[in-house]
Amino acid sequence: MNANYICPHCRNYLNVNDRIVISAKNEKGQRGVLLFSIHLGDYEILKHANFEMEENEKISMFCPCCHKSLIDRRIHDNIYKILMQDEEDQEYEILFSGVYGERCTYQITEEKVHTFGEHASKYLNFTNLIDMS
């Protein structure tokens, strides 16, 4: 599937080839770049070896273009949002956990929520997402 990933604020493209580029900051204040797979449900993250992330640590994430936070507080303080545009220019919200090690992603269409990852049920109770899934 060929898709583009877009910042919800500035609408610039976040993906290069098969990776989504996100600026990040760990709880110690260290900054780095994270490369996520464009394939929903693939939780491999590429990063510089010196950018430390510990299991269950909340990672703050930002658009690398406009530098605005990607957090979506309407859902939960751990949930971040980007947009996905498919080959037919249909747009989806992609919500994902900012807690390192949590495998939790939602693809939201007008009618349905598709969940990915073994921790996906963790945040469904915070919104009307459970009614849509």
C-alpha positions in Angstrom: 0.0 0.0 0.0 1.4 3.4 -1.0 0.5 5.9 1.6 1.6 9.4 2.7 1.9 10.4 6.3 1.2 14.0 7.1 1.5 16.4 10.1 -2.0 17.4 11.3 -0.7 20.9 11.9 1.4 22.0 8.9 0.3 19.2 6.6 3.9 18.5 5.5 4.9 15.0 4.5 6.5 12.9 7.3 7.5 9.8 5.4 10.6 9.1 3.3 10.5 5.8 1.5 9.2 3.2 4.0 9.8 5.3 7.2 7.9 8.0 9.1 10.3 10.6 10.5 9.4 12.0 13.9 11.3 14.3 16.2 11.4 13.1 19.8 12.4 13.9 23.3 12.8 11.4 26.1 12.0 12.0 29.8 15.7 13.1 30.5 15.3 15.9 28.0 17.5 14.3 25.4 16.4 14.9 21.8 16.6 12.6 18.8 14.9 11.4 15.6 12.7 8.3 15.4 12.0 6.4 12.2 8.8 4.4 12.3 7.6 1.8 9.7 4.9 3.0 7.4 3.2 -0.4 7.9 0.6 -0.2 10.6 1.3 -2.8 13.2 5.1 -2.9 12.6 6.6 -1.6 15.7 10.3 -1.5 14.7 11.8 1.9 15.5 15.1 3.1 14.1 17.0 5.6 16.1 20.6 6.7 16.9 22.3 4.4 19.4 22.9 7.4 21.8 19.3 8.4 22.0 18.1 6.4 25.0 14.6 5.2 25.5 13.6 2.9 28.3 10.6 0.5 28.4 7.4 2.3 29.6 9.1 5.7 29.2 6.8 8.4 27.7 8.5 9.9 24.7 7.3 13.3 23.5 6.9 13.5 19.8 6.9 16.5 17.4 6.6 17.2 13.7 10.2 17.5 12.2 8.9 20.4 9.9 6.8 22.7 12.1 8.1 21.3 15.5 4.6 21.3 17.0 3.7 18.5 19.4 1.8 15.6 17.8 0.0 14.8 21.1 -3.8 14.3 21.0 -5.0 15.2 24.5 -8.6 14.7 23.5 -7.9 11.0 23.7 -5.2 10.6 26.3 -1.9 12.2 27.3 0.0 9.2 25.9 -1.6 9.3 22.5 -0.1 11.0 19.4 -1.7 11.7 16.1 -0.6 12.0 12.5 -2.6 11.7 9.3 -2.4 9.0 6.6 -3.5 9.6 3.0 -4.0 6.5 0.7 -3.7 6.1 -3.0 -7.2 7.4 -3.6 -6.5 10.5 -1.4 -8.7 9.3 1.4 -7.4 10.6 4.7 -7.3 8.7 8.0 -6.3 9.7 11.5 -3.5 7.5 12.8 -3.3 7.5 16.6 -0.5 5.7 18.4 1.0 5.4 21.9 4.0 7.5 22.9 5.0 5.1 25.7 8.0 3.2 24.5 7.2 -0.5 24.3 3.5 -0.1 24.1 2.2 -1.6 20.8 -0.9 0.4 20.2 -2.1 2.0 17.0 -5.5 3.1 15.7 -6.5 3.9 12.1 -9.7 5.9 12.2 -12.1 6.3 9.3 -15.5 8.0 9.3 -17.1 4.6 10.0 -14.6 2.4 11.9 -11.6 2.2 14.0 -9.0 -0.5 13.0 -6.7 -1.5 15.9 -3.1 -2.8 15.7 -0.9 -4.1 18.5 -1.4 -6.1 21.6 -1.9 -3.0 23.8 -4.6 -1.5 21.5 -7.5 -2.1 24.0 -5.7 0.0 26.6 -7.0 3.4 25.4 -10.3 2.5 23.8 -12.2 3.3 27.0 -11.1 7.0 26.9 -13.2 7.9 23.9 -16.0 6.8 21.7 -13.5 4.7 19.9 -14.9 1.5 21.4 -18.3 2.2 19.9 -16.7 2.4 16.4 -14.4 -0.7 16.6 
